[in-house]
Amino acid sequence: MADPVLNFEVVVVGAGPAGLAAACAAASRGPRVALLDETPWLGGQIWRGQQARPASAAKKWFERFQKSGATLIAGATVIDFPADHVLLAETSTGAVAVRWERLILCTGARELFLPFPGWTLPGIVGPGGLQTLMKNGWPVTGQRALVAGSGPLLLVVADTLKRKGAQVGIIAEQASRNKVIGFGLRLSAHPAKLLQALILRLRIFGIPCQCGVWPVRAEGADKIRSVTLTNGTRTWTEPCDIFACGFGLVPNVELPLGLGCKLKGDYVQVDEHQSTTVPGVFCAGELTGIGGADCALVEGQIAGYAAAGAKTNAETLFSRRAGWHKFREALAQTFALRPELKSLAKDDTLLCRCEDVPLGRVKPFSGWREAKLQSRCGMGACQGRVCGAACKFLLGWGMESVRPPLLPARVQTLIAGGMKSHGK
């Protein structure tokens, strides 16, 4: 076992909105609480860089956490669960083992990429990834940019591109126009969200936004030069230097699955108190459904109170959560992926870019495990986080097992942690 071993009553993994809210709620009831995150900052990816902005809506949560008495273990990547009620994390200074009595998982989500001819060309990046790059100062001034895929994030990244001086040619949303209009009408139940949407639309005024449009292929020699789009009846080509393309989000369920939590569809199964099927383990945020920061904050508080034994406090938030769950359902229905996207990739299109495995190489296999064994698909640096999600959409394969290390780790860390063999 790693030295030292840190002991807490409640441990929260993930410092995004759900994790922050969970840690604050749990700590307010008295237990010793720790918050772990692989980044050196609070807020996760959604609130990245918000601590330096005095007017940020996230600022009150940062301040609340600082006053909560909870312990922040930043820059700690959970890679293993070597013993019951113990997590092994890797930090810049070595391994650390964290023992928990109750565990709240708030590991968020990642972008979904679907392969199509040319999707691995330099200059093609996920909308969320591009947003992070631009926040960190990546220059886009004067670049021709296209944004495509699905979900509200497309509008956000187009707005950032415009403000940073890029020339945004088009926003291509694969969902139909009728679905998107219907979603807009349903926002009337959430006035703050409706106002945000209206302001965002005004800020990107002048950028063509077409619904029912998706990419067919990307072309270029050394980097992306153009993208061919279609609406199902007409096909055309748009020139570009940057192509932001992503098809929504998928939850990071590797740690919950490794601990034995059951899924319901794509998400972790929880009860009304955000408790999973594993005693003492709770989940909140995008792990239970893609609903955005407001939904995650409410779920995180419920999980935090419940983990601290304050179920009465948790139950006062049930009605608020129900409202955000309706919003979450509207998101899922509106931006559900159209079946035409399953035919974008050809047999020679790379599916697993870590190991250079084309789609045609894995089609003959019956499932994820066989494909990994026979083709090395999913055995690269991302550990199947990109191609695995794509396979689920394209071929219907789910993840059959989770084995540590959950992410690439130093051998020294594994030795220090005494990582055992997991036969799950």
C-alpha positions as CSV (number, residue, x, y, z in Angstrom):
1,M,0.0,0.0,0.0
2,A,1.2,3.5,-0.8
3,D,2.7,5.6,1.9
4,P,1.1,7.8,3.2
5,V,-2.5,6.5,3.6
6,L,-4.9,9.3,4.1
7,N,-8.1,8.6,6.0
8,F,-11.4,10.5,5.5
9,E,-15.1,9.8,6.2
10,V,-16.2,11.2,2.9
11,V,-14.1,11.3,-0.3
12,V,-15.3,13.1,-3.4
13,V,-13.6,12.3,-6.8
14,G,-13.9,15.2,-9.3
15,A,-13.8,18.9,-8.5
16,G,-16.3,20.1,-11.2
17,P,-19.6,21.6,-10.2
18,A,-21.0,18.3,-8.9
19,G,-17.9,17.5,-6.9
20,L,-17.6,21.0,-5.4
21,A,-21.2,21.0,-4.3
22,A,-20.9,17.5,-2.9
23,A,-17.8,18.3,-0.9
24,C,-19.4,21.5,0.5
25,A,-22.6,19.9,1.4
26,A,-20.9,16.9,3.1
27,A,-18.4,19.1,5.0
28,S,-21.2,21.3,6.3
29,R,-22.5,18.4,8.3
30,G,-19.3,17.7,10.1
31,P,-17.5,14.7,8.5
32,R,-13.8,14.8,7.5
33,V,-14.1,15.4,3.7
34,A,-11.5,15.2,0.9
35,L,-11.9,16.4,-2.7
36,L,-9.6,14.7,-5.3
37,D,-9.1,16.0,-8.8
38,E,-6.5,15.3,-11.5
39,T,-6.2,19.0,-12.3
40,P,-4.4,21.6,-10.2
41,W,-7.5,23.9,-10.1
42,L,-11.1,23.8,-8.8
43,G,-14.0,23.7,-11.2
44,G,-13.2,20.9,-13.6
45,Q,-13.3,21.6,-17.3
46,I,-16.6,23.5,-17.3
47,W,-15.3,26.1,-14.7
48,R,-11.7,26.1,-15.8
49,G,-10.1,29.5,-15.2
50,Q,-13.2,30.9,-13.4
51,Q,-11.4,31.5,-10.1
52,A,-9.6,34.5,-11.5
53,R,-12.9,36.1,-12.6
54,P,-14.6,38.1,-9.7
55,A,-18.0,38.2,-11.5
56,S,-18.0,34.5,-12.2
57,A,-21.1,32.5,-11.3
58,A,-18.8,29.8,-10.1
59,K,-16.9,32.1,-7.7
60,K,-19.4,31.6,-4.8
61,W,-18.8,27.8,-4.9
62,F,-15.0,28.3,-4.9
63,E,-15.4,30.6,-1.8
64,R,-17.8,28.2,-0.2
65,F,-15.4,25.3,-0.6
66,Q,-12.4,27.3,0.8
67,K,-14.5,28.0,3.9
68,S,-15.9,24.4,4.2
69,G,-13.0,22.8,5.9
70,A,-12.7,20.1,3.3
71,T,-9.3,19.0,2.2
72,L,-8.3,19.5,-1.5
73,I,-6.0,16.9,-3.0
74,A,-5.2,18.5,-6.4
75,G,-3.3,17.0,-9.2
76,A,-4.3,13.5,-8.0
77,T,-5.3,11.0,-10.7
78,V,-7.1,8.0,-9.4
79,I,-5.7,4.9,-11.1
80,D,-6.6,2.0,-8.9
81,F,-8.7,0.7,-6.1
82,P,-6.2,-1.8,-4.5
83,A,-8.3,-2.7,-1.4
84,D,-11.8,-2.3,-0.1
85,H,-12.6,1.4,0.6
86,V,-9.2,2.5,-0.7
87,L,-8.3,4.5,-3.8
88,L,-4.8,4.8,-5.2
89,A,-4.0,8.1,-6.8
90,E,-0.9,9.3,-8.7
91,T,0.4,12.8,-8.0
92,S,3.5,14.7,-9.2
93,T,5.3,13.6,-6.0
94,G,4.3,10.0,-6.0
95,A,1.5,7.6,-5.0
96,V,-1.1,8.4,-2.4
97,A,-3.7,6.0,-1.0
98,V,-6.9,7.5,0.3
99,R,-9.2,5.5,2.5
100,W,-12.9,6.3,2.5
101,E,-16.0,5.4,4.5
102,R,-18.4,6.9,1.9
103,L,-17.4,7.8,-1.6
104,I,-19.0,10.3,-4.0
105,L,-18.0,9.9,-7.7
106,C,-18.3,13.1,-9.8
107,T,-15.9,12.2,-12.7
108,G,-17.9,14.1,-15.3
109,A,-17.9,13.4,-19.1
110,R,-15.8,13.6,-22.2
111,E,-16.5,14.5,-25.8
112,L,-17.9,11.9,-28.2
113,F,-16.0,11.6,-31.5
114,L,-17.4,9.6,-34.4
115,P,-15.0,8.6,-37.1
116,F,-15.4,9.8,-40.7
117,P,-12.9,9.9,-43.6
118,G,-10.2,12.4,-42.7
119,W,-11.2,12.9,-39.0
120,T,-7.6,12.5,-37.8
121,L,-6.2,15.4,-39.8
122,P,-4.3,18.1,-37.9
123,G,-6.6,21.0,-37.2
124,I,-9.6,18.9,-36.3
125,V,-10.4,19.0,-32.6
126,G,-13.4,18.6,-30.3
127,P,-15.4,21.7,-29.5
128,G,-14.6,21.3,-25.8
129,G,-10.9,20.7,-26.6
130,L,-10.8,23.8,-28.8
131,Q,-12.5,25.9,-26.1
132,T,-9.8,24.8,-23.6
133,L,-7.0,25.6,-26.1
134,M,-8.4,29.1,-26.8
135,K,-8.8,29.7,-23.0
136,N,-5.1,28.9,-22.7
137,G,-4.2,31.4,-25.5
138,W,-4.0,29.2,-28.6
139,P,-4.1,31.8,-31.5
140,V,-7.1,31.5,-33.9
141,T,-7.2,35.1,-35.2
142,G,-7.8,35.2,-39.0
143,Q,-8.3,31.4,-39.2
144,R,-11.2,30.0,-41.1
145,A,-13.2,27.8,-38.7
146,L,-16.1,25.4,-39.0
147,V,-18.1,24.0,-36.1
148,A,-20.1,20.8,-36.4
149,G,-21.6,17.9,-34.5
150,S,-24.3,18.2,-31.9
151,G,-25.3,20.0,-28.7
152,P,-25.3,23.5,-27.2
153,L,-21.5,23.5,-26.9
154,L,-21.3,24.2,-30.6
155,L,-22.8,27.6,-30.1
156,V,-20.5,28.4,-27.2
157,V,-17.3,27.5,-29.1
158,A,-18.5,29.4,-32.1
159,D,-18.9,32.5,-29.9
160,T,-15.4,32.1,-28.5
161,L,-14.0,31.7,-32.0
162,K,-15.7,34.8,-33.1
163,R,-14.5,36.8,-30.1
164,K,-10.9,35.6,-30.6
165,G,-10.9,36.8,-34.2
166,A,-11.6,33.6,-36.2
167,Q,-13.8,33.6,-39.3
168,V,-16.5,31.1,-38.5
169,G,-18.0,29.8,-41.8
170,I,-20.9,27.7,-40.4
171,I,-22.3,25.9,-37.4
172,A,-23.6,22.5,-38.5
173,E,-26.0,20.8,-36.0
174,Q,-27.0,17.3,-36.8
175,A,-30.3,17.5,-35.0
176,S,-33.3,18.6,-37.0
177,R,-34.6,22.1,-37.1
178,N,-37.9,21.1,-35.6
179,K,-36.2,19.4,-32.6
180,V,-34.0,22.4,-31.9
181,I,-37.0,24.8,-32.1
182,G,-38.9,22.6,-29.8
183,F,-36.0,22.6,-27.3
184,G,-35.9,26.4,-27.4
185,L,-39.6,26.5,-26.6
186,R,-39.1,24.2,-23.6
187,L,-36.5,26.5,-22.2
188,S,-39.3,28.8,-21.1
189,A,-39.5,26.6,-18.0
190,H,-35.9,27.7,-17.2
191,P,-35.9,31.5,-17.7
192,A,-32.2,31.8,-16.8
193,K,-31.2,29.2,-19.5
194,L,-33.5,30.9,-22.0
195,L,-31.8,34.3,-21.4
196,Q,-28.4,32.7,-21.7
197,A,-29.5,31.1,-25.0
198,L,-30.8,34.4,-26.4
199,I,-27.7,36.3,-25.4
200,L,-25.5,33.7,-27.0
201,R,-27.6,33.8,-30.2
202,L,-27.2,37.5,-30.4
203,R,-23.4,37.3,-29.9
204,I,-23.0,34.8,-32.8
205,F,-25.4,36.8,-35.1
206,G,-24.1,36.6,-38.6
207,I,-22.7,33.1,-38.4
208,P,-24.9,30.7,-40.4
209,C,-26.4,28.0,-38.2
210,Q,-27.9,25.1,-40.1
211,C,-29.8,22.2,-38.5
212,G,-30.0,18.7,-39.9
213,V,-26.4,19.0,-41.3
214,W,-23.4,16.8,-40.6
215,P,-19.9,16.2,-41.9
216,V,-19.2,13.6,-44.5
217,R,-15.4,13.8,-44.9
218,A,-12.5,16.2,-44.2
219,E,-9.7,16.7,-46.7
220,G,-6.2,18.1,-46.7
221,A,-2.6,17.0,-47.2
222,D,-0.6,18.2,-44.2
223,K,-3.6,19.5,-42.3
224,I,-7.3,20.2,-42.6
225,R,-8.2,22.3,-45.7
226,S,-11.9,21.6,-46.3
227,V,-14.9,19.7,-45.0
228,T,-17.7,18.2,-47.0
229,L,-21.1,18.6,-45.3
230,T,-24.5,17.2,-46.1
231,N,-28.2,17.7,-45.1
232,G,-29.1,14.3,-46.5
233,T,-30.2,15.6,-49.9
234,R,-27.5,18.1,-50.8
235,T,-23.7,17.9,-50.3
236,W,-21.2,20.8,-50.5
237,T,-17.7,21.6,-49.4
238,E,-16.6,24.4,-47.0
239,P,-12.9,25.6,-46.8
240,C,-11.4,25.8,-43.3
241,D,-8.2,25.8,-41.2
242,I,-9.8,24.7,-38.0
243,F,-12.7,22.2,-37.7
244,A,-14.3,21.8,-34.3
245,C,-16.4,18.6,-34.4
246,G,-17.9,16.6,-31.6
247,F,-21.2,14.7,-31.1
248,G,-22.1,15.4,-27.5
249,L,-20.7,13.9,-24.3
250,V,-20.3,10.5,-22.8
251,P,-19.9,9.9,-19.1
252,N,-16.6,8.8,-17.5
253,V,-17.9,5.6,-16.0
254,E,-14.6,3.7,-15.8
255,L,-14.1,4.2,-12.0
256,P,-17.8,3.4,-11.1
257,L,-17.7,0.3,-13.2
258,G,-14.4,-0.8,-11.7
259,L,-15.9,-0.5,-8.2
260,G,-18.9,-2.6,-9.3
261,C,-21.6,0.1,-9.8
262,K,-24.3,-1.0,-12.1
263,L,-25.3,1.1,-15.1
264,K,-28.7,2.0,-16.4
265,G,-28.2,2.5,-20.1
266,D,-25.1,4.6,-20.5
267,Y,-25.2,6.1,-17.0
268,V,-24.6,5.0,-13.4
269,Q,-27.8,3.8,-11.8
270,V,-28.6,5.8,-8.6
271,D,-31.6,6.0,-6.2
272,E,-33.3,9.2,-5.0
273,H,-30.3,10.0,-2.7
274,Q,-27.8,9.5,-5.5
275,S,-26.7,6.2,-4.0
276,T,-25.3,3.6,-6.4
277,T,-25.8,-0.2,-6.2
278,V,-22.6,-0.4,-4.2
279,P,-23.1,0.4,-0.5
280,G,-21.4,3.6,0.5
281,V,-20.8,4.8,-3.1
282,F,-22.7,7.8,-4.5
283,C,-22.7,9.4,-8.0
284,A,-23.6,12.9,-9.1
285,G,-23.4,15.1,-12.2
286,E,-22.8,13.8,-15.8
287,L,-22.3,10.3,-14.6
288,T,-26.0,10.0,-14.0
289,G,-27.0,11.9,-17.2
290,I,-25.8,14.8,-19.3
291,G,-27.6,17.8,-17.7
292,G,-25.1,20.7,-17.4
293,A,-23.7,22.5,-14.4
294,D,-27.0,23.5,-12.7
295,C,-28.2,19.9,-12.6
296,A,-24.9,18.8,-11.4
297,L,-24.8,21.3,-8.6
298,V,-28.2,20.1,-7.2
299,E,-27.3,16.4,-7.6
300,G,-23.9,17.0,-5.9
301,Q,-25.5,18.6,-2.9
302,I,-28.0,15.8,-2.5
303,A,-25.2,13.2,-2.7
304,G,-23.1,15.2,-0.2
305,Y,-25.8,15.5,2.3
306,A,-26.8,11.9,1.9
307,A,-23.2,10.7,2.3
308,A,-23.0,12.8,5.5
309,G,-26.1,11.2,6.9
310,A,-28.2,14.3,6.5
311,K,-31.0,12.8,4.3
312,T,-33.5,15.4,5.4
313,N,-31.3,18.2,4.0
314,A,-31.0,16.2,0.8
315,E,-34.7,15.7,0.4
316,T,-35.4,19.4,0.4
317,L,-33.6,19.6,-3.0
318,F,-35.6,16.8,-4.6
319,S,-38.1,19.1,-6.3
320,R,-35.3,21.3,-7.7
321,R,-33.5,18.3,-9.1
322,A,-36.8,17.1,-10.7
323,G,-36.9,20.3,-12.7
324,W,-33.4,20.0,-13.9
325,H,-34.0,16.4,-14.8
326,K,-36.7,17.5,-17.2
327,F,-34.2,19.8,-18.8
328,R,-31.8,16.9,-19.0
329,E,-34.4,14.8,-20.7
330,A,-35.1,17.6,-23.2
331,L,-31.4,17.7,-24.0
332,A,-31.2,14.0,-24.6
333,Q,-34.3,13.9,-26.8
334,T,-33.3,17.0,-28.9
335,F,-29.7,16.1,-29.6
336,A,-30.1,12.3,-30.0
337,L,-27.8,11.2,-32.8
338,R,-29.4,10.5,-36.1
339,P,-28.8,6.9,-37.6
340,E,-27.1,8.4,-40.8
341,L,-24.0,9.1,-38.6
342,K,-23.4,5.3,-38.4
343,S,-22.5,5.2,-42.0
344,L,-20.0,8.0,-42.1
345,A,-17.0,5.8,-41.4
346,K,-15.8,3.4,-44.2
347,D,-13.9,0.2,-43.7
348,D,-10.6,1.9,-44.2
349,T,-11.4,4.8,-41.8
350,L,-9.4,4.8,-38.7
351,L,-11.4,3.8,-35.7
352,C,-8.7,3.5,-33.0
353,R,-6.1,6.2,-33.8
354,C,-3.9,5.3,-30.9
355,E,-3.2,1.9,-32.5
356,D,-4.0,2.7,-36.1
357,V,-6.9,0.2,-36.3
358,P,-9.5,0.8,-39.1
359,L,-13.1,0.1,-38.7
360,G,-13.1,-2.8,-41.1
361,R,-10.5,-4.6,-39.0
362,V,-12.9,-4.8,-36.0
363,K,-16.2,-5.4,-37.7
364,P,-15.9,-9.2,-37.9
365,F,-15.6,-9.5,-34.1
366,S,-18.4,-10.2,-31.8
367,G,-17.6,-7.7,-29.1
368,W,-15.2,-5.2,-27.4
369,R,-13.0,-7.8,-25.7
370,E,-12.5,-9.9,-28.8
371,A,-11.7,-6.8,-30.9
372,K,-9.1,-5.7,-28.3
373,L,-7.4,-9.1,-28.2
374,Q,-7.3,-9.6,-32.0
375,S,-6.7,-6.0,-33.2
376,R,-5.3,-4.0,-30.3
377,C,-8.2,-1.6,-30.7
378,G,-8.6,0.4,-27.5
379,M,-5.2,-0.6,-26.1
380,G,-3.5,2.7,-26.7
381,A,-2.8,5.7,-24.5
382,C,-6.5,6.7,-24.2
383,Q,-7.4,3.2,-23.1
384,G,-10.4,3.0,-25.4
385,R,-12.0,6.3,-24.3
386,V,-12.3,7.5,-27.8
387,C,-12.8,4.4,-29.9
388,G,-14.7,2.6,-27.2
389,A,-17.5,5.2,-27.2
390,A,-17.5,5.3,-31.0
391,C,-17.8,1.5,-31.1
392,K,-20.8,1.6,-28.8
393,F,-22.6,3.9,-31.2
394,L,-21.4,2.2,-34.4
395,L,-21.5,-1.4,-33.5
396,G,-23.5,-1.6,-30.2
397,W,-20.6,-2.9,-28.1
398,G,-20.5,-1.9,-24.5
399,M,-17.4,-2.0,-22.2
400,E,-17.1,-5.5,-20.9
401,S,-14.6,-4.9,-18.1
402,V,-12.6,-2.3,-16.3
403,R,-9.1,-3.1,-15.1
404,P,-6.6,-0.8,-13.4
405,P,-4.7,1.3,-14.0
406,L,-7.6,3.4,-15.1
407,L,-5.3,5.8,-16.9
408,P,-1.6,5.5,-17.9
409,A,0.6,5.7,-14.8
410,R,4.2,5.4,-13.8
411,V,5.4,1.9,-12.8
412,Q,6.8,3.5,-9.6
413,T,3.3,4.4,-8.6
414,L,1.9,1.0,-9.3
415,I,4.6,-0.6,-7.2
416,A,4.2,1.8,-4.4
417,G,0.4,1.2,-4.4
418,G,0.8,-2.5,-4.4
419,M,-1.6,-2.8,-7.3
420,K,-3.3,-6.2,-7.3
421,S,-4.6,-8.1,-10.2
422,H,-8.3,-7.5,-10.8
423,G,-10.3,-10.2,-12.4
424,K,-13.4,-8.2,-13.1
